[in-house]
Amino acid sequence: MKLKIVVLVCALAFTATSSAASDEITYDVLELPAVQSDLATKSLIYSISKFGDRYFATGQHGHILYSEDGGDTWQQAQVPVRSSILDVDFPTPELGWAVGHEGVILHSSDGGKTWVKQFDGLRYGTEGLAYYEALAEANPDNELYPLLVDEMDFAISQGADKPLFRVAFPTSTHGYALGAYGMILETEDGGEHWVPVLENVDNPGFYHIFDFAPMPGEGKFFASGEAGLLIEGDINAEVGRKVETIPWEGSFFTIIDTADGGLVMGGLRGNMFRTDDGGMTWTAVKKPMTSAIVDSTRLSDGRLVAVGIGGEVLVSKDNGVSFENAPVSGGGQKYTSSGYIYAVAEGPDDTLLVGGRNGIHKVKLPK
């Protein structure tokens, strides 16, 4: 982050926000705290993650839940918004960030029990406009910055309607938030400032970015998205290059790294592809016919689990070369071909924690 630009942006953003205040669309979900509910664990769940010995689940109406007993019981965190929350990350046991609809970015400093709002989609437009206007003025020969000025003008006209899908903090101060229409925000000071970095990523169509996975090499990663988008990123070089070798132009909702250094992507129509050479070539994964693959995880024993939105649970024992249907038990009819799954995480003692339209359930996964 360039400090001189940050100072200029802060000054310009204040002016832009003040002048546009009368025209702003108001969002009650950004102003009202999440309601404490006994039904939160049975409501719509978008993500389940494990950090240390604690599990976190995120869902609609600002729900963030945490479990300290392997997912048997859950407590609801104090959250200052009612926006749907889509993802969390904890670089340390105490410091965490969460993102979701209306471009919200939340921060916790007590292990996820309470949260404060750091950023939202209204600020994305106004502060992003000031940021790129400053860059355009300082770099008059760069044709990209005027395009990004127009993009931020458009963001202001749309209000806080864009969701952030993923958040990642490589360190306790340096993090990224990724989302719809190519939104990428970066912070280098623990969220005190969030700055758009669209100019560093090769995504001229402003396609949605849904997920990411680490690549071999410190600070390198892949980010998958809409319309066959795959970005090869390098945090150290602050650059994201579009990968042109993808064999399919549909959306990829999930990407996971394998134990042998490969990568597996899953998306619409149940399509899954695997690479073992850093994305130079791809092969179709051998698997049963399923609905869209929406989440995946690597178990501690190296097996991969992928889930379909229609309720399918697939397991791979060969680093993603092939997947088979897994006869999970304990979920009743809630997570079968007639159910819905949006999220999966490894639970204790050969279990999976699955989340979706029917809330959170623990199911037994056979060896």
N, C-alpha and C positions, 0 to 999 in steps of 0.2 A: 504494500500500500504506500502510495506516495504522499508524504505528510503535507507538502505544500498544497497539493490538490485537495486533500481532505479538508484543510482549513478553509480553502476557497469554497468548496462545496457546502460546508456547513453554513457559511454566510449566505450563499446564494439560495440554499434550501429554505432558510428561515424566511427570506423575502418571498420566494415562490409560494411557500405554504401559507404565509399571511395573506398574500394577494388573492389566493385561490380559495381561501377558507369559506367564503360565502357560497361558492359553487360546489363544494365537496358533497359527495353522497355520504350520508351517515349510515353506519352499520351497527345495529344494536348488538350483534354478536361480538363486536370488537370492544364494546363498552361494558357488557354484562358478564359477571363471572359464571363459570360452570356451576350448575346446580348439583348438590350432593344427592345421589340417588342410589337406592338399594338395587335398582335394576341395571346399573351401569355394566355389570359383568355379563348381562344377558342382552345388551344392546349391541348395535353395529360396531364391530371392531375392525380397524384397518391395519394394524401392525402389532406384532409381538416380538420383543427383543430381550436378550439376556446380557447383563453387564455385571460381572463378578457373580455374586450369589443372588442377585436381585433381578426379577423379571419386570418388564414394563409392557403395557398394552395401551394403545391409543385408539380413540374412536370418535363418534359423533358428539355434538353438543359440548365440545371442550373436554371430553373425558380423557384423563390420563390415570391409569391404574398401575399399582405396583404390588408385587408379591414377594415375600421373603421366605416362603415355605415351598418353593418349587411349583407354584401355580395352584396349590390347593385352596388358598384363600387370597383375596385381593382387597386392597384398600384404595380409596379414591383420593387423588392428590387435589390440592387447592389450586385451581387454574383461573386466571383472570379474564378469560374469553370463553365464548360459546361456539367458536369456530371448530369445525371438525379437525382433529389432530391426526396427522398421517405418519409421523416418524419421530424417533428420538435417537440421540446419541449421547454417551457419557464417556468422555476421555479420561475422567478420574471418577472415583466412587462418589464424590460429592457434586462435581460440576457437570451439568447436563443441559442440552438444548433440545427443543422440540419445534416442529414446523407443521403447517397445515393450511387449510383454506383461508381465503382473504389475505394470503401472503404473510401470515403471522409467524413470528419467530419468538419463542419463549425460552427463558433461562431459569435454571434451578441451581442453587448453591447449597442445598441441604439433601442431596441424594434423591431428588425427585418428589419430595413430599409437598413442597410449595413451589410455585412458578410465578415469574413476572414477565410482562411483555417487553421485548426489546425492539420489535420492528413489526410493521404490517404493510399491506399492499397499497395503502394510501401514500405512505412514505416512499414506497418503491417508485412511484411515478414522479412525485415532486422532487425528491432528492436525486433520482436517476436523471431527470431532465437537467437539473443544475450541474450534475457531474459531467454529462456529455456535452453540454453547452460550453463548459470550461475547457474540455479537451478539444472541442472543435475550434474554439477561439485560439487556443495555444498551438494547434496543428492545422492551419488552414488548407494544407495540401492533402490531408488525409480524407479520402472520400467516404470512409466508413462512419466517422463520427456524426456527420449530418443525418445519416440513416438511423443511427441510434438515438439521436435527438428526436426524430420523427416517431420512433418506437416508444419513447417515453411520453411524448405528447399523446400518443394513442393510449398508453397505459393510464394516464390521468383521465382521459375521457371515459375509460371503461370502469374506473373506480377500483375498489379492492376485490376484484373478482377472480384473481389468478391464484391457484393453490401452489404451495411448495410441497414437493413430494418426498424429498430426501434431505437429510442434514448429516454432515460428516465433519468431525473435528480430529485432524491428525495430532494436534496438541491441545493443551488446555486453553490456548489463546487464539490459535489459527484454525478457522473453520470455513465451511462452504454450505450454502443452501441451494438446492437445485429444484426446478419446477417447470410449470407449464409455460408454453410459448418461449422456451429457451431461457427462462429466468435463471441466472446464476449470480449469487451474492457471495462476497468474501469478507471475512473479518480477520484482522491480525491483532486485535486487542480484546478478545473475549466477548465481542458483541457490542462494545461501546459504539463502534462505527460499523455499519454494513454498507459495502460499496458494490455496485454492479460491475461485473467483469465480462460482459458479453463480447467485448472487443477481442478477448483472448481466445475465443472458442469459435471453431469453424462450423457454424450452424446458421447459414444465411436464411433458411426457411423458418427460423425461430420455432423449431419443432419441440414438443414436450420432451423433457428428460425425466425418466421414471426411476432409474436405479443405477448403481455403480458397484464395481468390484475391484479389488487391488490387482495390479499386475506385478510380475517379478521386477524388482528394482525399487529402491526407496522413493516414495512419493509418486509412483506411476499408477495409473488406474484406467479402467474402461468405464464409460457411462453409456447406458443404453436408453433408447427412447422411441419416439413416434416415427412411423414411416421408414423403418429400417435404419434409423439414426444410431450410429455407434461412434463415440468420441474416445480417442486415445489421449489421455491427459497426463501432464507432468506438473506436479505442484511446484517443483523447484524452478522449472523454466516458465511457469505461469502461461502455459499454452495448451490448447486442446485441438487436436487434428482429427478431422472426419476420416473414418475408415471406409474405404471404397470397395472392400472385398465382400460385403455382406450379401448373401445369396438370395435374400428375400426382402421385400419393401414393406412388410407389415410391421406393426408396433411390437417392441420387445419390452415387457413389463418387469422382467427380473433377470439378473445376471449374477452368477456365482463362480468363485474360483474353486478349483479342484485341488485335491491333495498332491497331484502330480504336476502342478503348474499350469494346467489347462483352464479354460473358461467355458461355461455353458450358459446360453441365453434361452429364455422361453417367452412366448408371447401369444398373440392372437391365433385362433384356430388350432391351438395346441402345438404350434410349431416350436421346435427346439433345435438349436445348432450348437456345435462344439468346435473349439479350436485348441490345438496344442502347440501352435507356433506363433503365439502372440497376435493372432488375428490375420495372418497372411492368407491362410486357407481355412475353410469351414466345412464340416460334414454334418449331415442331418442325423439327429439322435434317433436311435431305434426305440420306439415306445408305442404303447397302445394309443388308439384314437381317444382324444380327450377334448374338453373345453379349453378355453384360453388358460395358459399357464401364467399365474399372477404372482407367485412367490416361491422362493427356494431357500434352502439352507444346507450347510455342510455339518454333519454330525461329528462328534468327537472321535468316532472310529473311522472317519473318512467317507462314509456313505453320504450320498446326496439325497435330499428329499425335495420334491417339487409338488406343488398343489395346483389344481385347476379350479376355476371359479365355480364350476358345477359340482364340486365336492370330491374330485378325484385326489387321491394321495399316491404318488409315485416314488419309488426308491431305486437308486442306482448303486450297484456294488462295484462298478468298473470305471469310476471317475467320470460318469456322464456319457459314456459311449452308448449305453442303453439304460432304459428305465422299465420297471415292471409295476403293475398295480400292487399296492400294499393293503392286505386285509386288516386294517386297523380295527380295534375294538374299544368299546367304552363310550363312543359318541352317539350310540343309538342311531336313529335315522337322520339326525341333524347334519351329519357330515358323510353323506353317501352321494350317489349320482343325483339325488333329488335335493341336495343341500347346497350351501354356498360356503366357500372358503376364500378369504382374502389374505390370510397371514398364517405363517407356520414358524415355530421355533422348537429347538430340542428341549425336552423336559428331562427331569431326573429319571433314572431307572427304566430306560428303554421306553419312554413316553414321548409324545409330541404334544405341544400346546398349539391348538388351532383356533383361529378367530375368523369371524365373518358376520353374516347377518344375524346369526343366532347367538352371538356373544362368544365367550371363551370356553373351550372344553379341553380336557386332558384325555388323550386316547393312547392306548397301548400299541406300540409298534413292534411287530415280531422281528426277531433276529434274522 
